[in-house]
Amino acid sequence: MSSELQISPAIHDPQGQEKQQQAAGVGILLQIMMLVLSFVLGHVLRRHKFYYLPEASASLLIGLIVGGLANISNTETSIRTWFNFHDEFFFLFLLPPIIFQSGFSLQPKPFFSNFGAIVTFSVLGTFVASMVTGLLVYLGGVMFLMYRLPFVECLMFGSLISATDPVTVLSIFQELGSDVNLYALVFGESVLNDAMAISLYRTMSLVRSHSSGQNFFMVIVRFLETFVGSMSAGVGVGFTSALLFKYAGLDVDNLQNLECCLFVLFPYFSYMLAEGLSLSGIVSILFTGIVMKHYTYSNLSANSQRFVSAFFHLISSLAETFVFIYMGFDIAMEKHSWSHLGFIFFSILFIVIARAANVFGCGYLVNLARPAHRKIPMTHQKALWYSGLRGAMAFALALQSVHDLPEGHGQTIFTATTAIVVLTVLLIGGSTGTMLEALEVVGDSHDTSLGDGFEVVNSRYMTSYDDEDTPPGSGFRTKLREFHKSAASFTELDRNYLTPFFTSNNGDYDDEGNMEQHHEERIPFTRRGNLNNRG
Amino acid sequence: MEEVMISPVEHDPQGQVKQQQAAGVGILLQIMMLVLSFVLGHVLRRHRFHYLPEASGSLLIGLIVGILANISDTETSIRTWFNFHEEFFFLFLLPPIIFQSGFSLQPKPFFSNFGAIVTFAIIGTFVASVVTGGLVYLGGSMYLMYKLPFVECLMFGALISATDPVTVLSIFQDVGTDVNLYALVFGESVLNDAMAISLYRTMSLVNRQSSSGEHFFMVVIRFFETFAGSMSAGVGVGFTSALLFKYAGLDTENLQNLECCLFVLFPYFSYMLAEGVGLSGIVSILFTGIVMKRYTFSNLSEASQSFVSSFFHLISSLAETFTFIYMGFDIAMEQHSWSHVGFILFSILFIGVARAVNVFGCAYLVNLFRQENQKIPMKHQKALWYSGLRGAMAFALALQSLHDLPEGHGQIIFTATTTIVVVTVLLIGGSTGKMLEALEVVGDDLDDSMSEGFEESDHQYVPPPFSIGASSDEDTSSSGSRFKMKLKEFHKTTTSFTALDKNFLTPFFTTNSGDGDGDGE
């Protein structure tokens, strides 16, 4: 499409048309070959348990190498246009499946039992991190340590660089197996954090264009509006789909294709709805994913269930791998301004500090509200701090900032972000395995630890509400407690009203419903067992 | 993609945000139309209302929304998301549809009718496009209609000869029909697309180099080069994938995702390979589909097998429905030149004639050397003639002809094609059910007749070396024409291909004969 726009309409040369299509063919062919290559390479590396080069880093490297070669060999520009990273393509077609899959594959139990902590880390923490980064960069500029940017642009940089990428670290976590709570924390934080960072970035860029003196308070209100609006749009679409599949009666055998087609269209619908309303599509599709997994999924026929989960897994892993290749290629092709090495160096330092402020600060807050046995241990906090590598989201936002900001500034931010992405993906991605082992948070096998984790978490979770009679320490703590309570009452609401209303029948719902019932039955035992163990 | 149009001087974040919002609204509308047409198609099918098949429904939805958008004066930024980019069509929508055609091919009825299908698709399409082109040219010189140069007439003939399988086949499946007829219609319309696109490209090449005086013979040679090259590229990629999956040992439980990812990438790889080398991607991906279904598919683990087939079904039905919507919308939005109504009327007449020449002529040829009990009956020929509706391929080629030909001519061809597409999709699509009933080729249930058909064709087909050999002896005694001999030889090669397949290809490319049996037998 894009290349076509560049043909001047005056030329009626079919040769050009054909060449164009041929160039597109060659471009896409190369991309597919790189995709296949990185899948195979990733597989081989994984099989030989070589954790220093995870799949994402490998894809990035392949992209970089091929991009470098293409740069040297002076490829035709018509082929080259097929490789340029279009941020619009990324946001409209690559990102939605990845985020949806994050929501869809969410293990609801550990996620919701750590919900308070995750929200704290991702909303409050990301906010703190981007503010700290922005401020430090500004201060560094003022003190002539580095290139000086206006304050708002520093904040934009801070927010775009605060988006951590879940892909690489999580795949290593899954491979090595780690504590289920740590997994849930890292996963939930990095997913929600993307949404937060993109909202923050947009808000900041809006502030910049209307610098006419809107106050800080308005910014926060607008941000919350966007967040809540997108969330409710996503949840609304999810519930609509649940009702549709409950009453349409599509779960007969020969309608599997229709059922799957409709199911596949809903997430994308939610994303585009939110984007069309100028809300945040990424937040919306994330919540659609969670809701659809929880309610709609059980209304499907068994065949479709299997198909749909494999489908989203497939699509999202294709998109993920492609993003890294695409990014690597583009990094090798773009022009960079290497004149501000100091900026890059210091910003790496600053994001490390900012992430420390985020993780340890929020960890402290969360631990304040949690009972003694559920506190997030220091090793987990360190692991969380270490796993903050920057990926495609930061890159795409930086690419957008090239358009949003005046030439020099955008370029500087872009180069810095690129350098940070490459460094963190290669270094942190390569060393996560070693780090997890050093911190001794490696489980024997992820599957069993997940299974165990479920029960343990659940029973612990229940116990924590028993402890609530203990006198509250401070006003702040009670507030946090109340927040936790509301999460608990949400579980009640879910069990008593939402699940029966949105899903077809309890019999069909066995997979999840039964589990819940089992837990209900088993809770007295496990609780007693736990108390005994502890006492 | 839109980005190219934003002038880079504007550093206005507002514009960027608006752009993305417009994209959101555009895609949102498209998704809503998709959902709507799926639901509508389902409801209509459930109530057995065959006058408005799903494809016609989608086309109508697209048309209506397009007209509404036209009236309501939508912003151009949203509108650009709806314009039919033929590049988008050729690179992203067409491959899954064609691959699925090859992949879902029932090998037995298809291969037992292979000779007839190839005759219809290659000779027939060639005849049809030449006849259409000739008639249009004659009509032009007799002042019945707008006069086009001869080569452009042939281009029009080629692009309008691409019949669309989607609508008719979905009705065939619903109503249930004879398995041989189904195989004929299916095979013909699939191969025919590939043929039409190759012909069109060749003609447009001739049009460009008409000054240098390449003669007709060279054109035919070049066409066969392209066809054979694309076919071997496709088959080669298919065999490579079969070997990969045979030896990579990916069919363990936890590697299902990797297996599926690789499997999904191969067809697209074959398409792009052929396009990149300047061959025909559509021919290539079609044969990749056939080969992958026959050899690679059985090397997959069971879970992946069921996943992969539903995956391609899903993707292709999304692409199909979307194509019709997209087409309807674009038809409503484009500018048309209605000044040449005569051209449109006569070309509709001419394509009817040309298709008759194609079907009845080729059927006569095929029947010449088929045994008495295997001849294609007249009502099948009529059904085949009737089911030639024009779809997205003709539309996309016509859109391309807008770029290829000087303004006026391309516009006329485009408008004529658009009209023909709409008329045939709505009229023929709506009346296929009635037609099948009137011709009494409706089976009780397709599945039944399919499985029966399998065995029947198996019986006729499995002992081919003997039966064909015997019949050829008889026939040589009765008729001595060399032409017949040649056709016979062609048939013989098909049967020896079956033997080759059974003895060498299947064991070589698939994991174990026990697994291969599921498909092989």
Interface residues (C-beta under 8 A of the other chain):
Chain A: M1 S2 S3 E4 L5 Q6 H12 P14 Q15 Q17 E18 Q20 Q21 Q22 A24 G25 V26 I28 L29 I32 M33 L35 V36 F39 V40 H43 H86 D87 E88 F89 F91 L92 R202 S205 L206 R208 S209 L250 L255 Q256 N257 L258 C260 C261 L262 V264 L265 Y268 F269 Y271 M272 L273 A274 E275 G276 S278 G281 N303 R306 F307 A310 F311 H313 L314 S317 L318 Q400 H403 D404 L405 P406
Chain B: M1 E2 E3 V4 M5 H11 D12 P13 Q14 Q16 V17 Q19 Q20 Q21 A23 G24 V25 I27 L28 I31 M32 L34 V35 F38 V39 H42 H85 E87 F88 F90 L91 R201 S204 L205 N207 R208 L250 L255 Q256 N257 L258 C260 C261 L262 V264 L265 Y268 F269 Y271 M272 L273 A274 E275 G276 V277 G278 G281 A303 S306 F307 S310 F311 H313 L314 S317 L318 Q400 H403 D404 L405 P406
